[in-house]
């Protein structure tokens, strides 16, 4: 109900809400979660870019510049740096670091709109 970028902040009936005072900034009288959480979009997106898989690997489920530190395979810790300008450019590079050799599945989500992309399964062995 709260509009973060609204130009007109006043108490008036609008066609898209249910109460004239729902368009004012502030915690009351309506939905305090919107005001306190609206800035959490990017942090929530970034913290959910990677997920563990049931085969002791990782999957990149969303793309953007980031890094993840995770335990994979038989308990090895790896750091994966994702370097990209996605979605503005289509190139995504992954740099994988590990203090000890690690073997684990690494999966990538391929969007259905990515024409020409193909799926593959391969196990990666990482050496330092």
N, C-alpha and C positions, 0 to 999 in steps of 0.2 A: 504494500500500500504506500510506503514511503518512496519518494522519487529523489534519488540522490542528486540528480542534475537538473531538477526543476527550476524554472525561472520565476514562476509566480507562487509564492508561499503565502497562502491565506486560507481562511476558513470559508469555503464555498462548496456548494454541491457540484460535483463533476459527474460525467457520464460513466466513468470507469471505476468508481469506488462506492463504498457503502455508507460513508459518513462524511459530512462536510469538514470535520476536523482531522480526517485521516491524511490530509496533505500538508500538515505542518511538521516542521522538524521537532524532534524531541522524543522522549521515551514514552510519554503518556499522550493520549489516552488509549493507544491501540496496540501496536506490536513492537515491544522493546527489542525483540531479537533482530529485527531488520536494522535498526540504528546501530546496534552494537556489533553486528556481524557483517555488515555490508563491505567492510574493508578486508574481510578474510578470504575473498575469492581467490586471489593469486596464491597466498600461502597454502590454502587447501588444495588447489590444483597441483602445485609443485610437490607437496608431501604425498600425493597419490599417483605420481607418475610411474612408480615402480611397485611391483607386487611380487611376493614370493610365490612359487609354484609348488604343487604337491610332489614334484619330482626333484626337489632340492635345488631348483634353479631360480631364475628371475624372468620376469616378463616386463618389457617396456610397454606400458599401456597408454601413455600419453607422451607427446614429444615436445621438447623445449629445452633450452640450455639448463643443465642441472648436473648434479652428481649424487651418487648413492653409495653408501657403505653397507655391505650386507654379508651375512654368512651364507655360503653356498656349498653344494657338494657334500663332502664329509667334514663340514665344520670350518672350512677355510674362509677367511675374510678377504673380500675383494672390494675395490673401489672402481666404480664405472663413471667416467666423465662423459657426458653427452654434450657435444659441440654442434650447434645448429642455429640457423636463423629461421627455422621452421616456425610458423607456416608461411613465411614470406619468401623463403627459398626452399627447395626440395632436398637439399643435401643434409644428411645427418651422419655424424661421425661419433663412434664410441671408442674411448680409450679405456682399456681394462688394466688395472694394476693389482698385483698380489705379491705378498712377501714370500709366499711359498707356492709351488705348483698347485693348481686347482683344476678340477674337471667338473663341469656343471652344464646343465642345459640353459641356453639363453634364447628366449622367445621374443618375438616382436609382433605387436599388433599391427596388422596391415588394414587400413580402412578400406571399405568396399569401393569407395570412389577412386582409389589409387589404381588407375588403369595401367596395365602392364606389369604391376608388381606381382611377385610370386612368393609362395610360402615354401619354406624349407625347414627341415629339422636336422640339426647337426650339433654334435657335442664339441665344445671348444676346450682345448687344453691351454692353460695360461702359464707361461714361464716368465720370470722376471729378467 
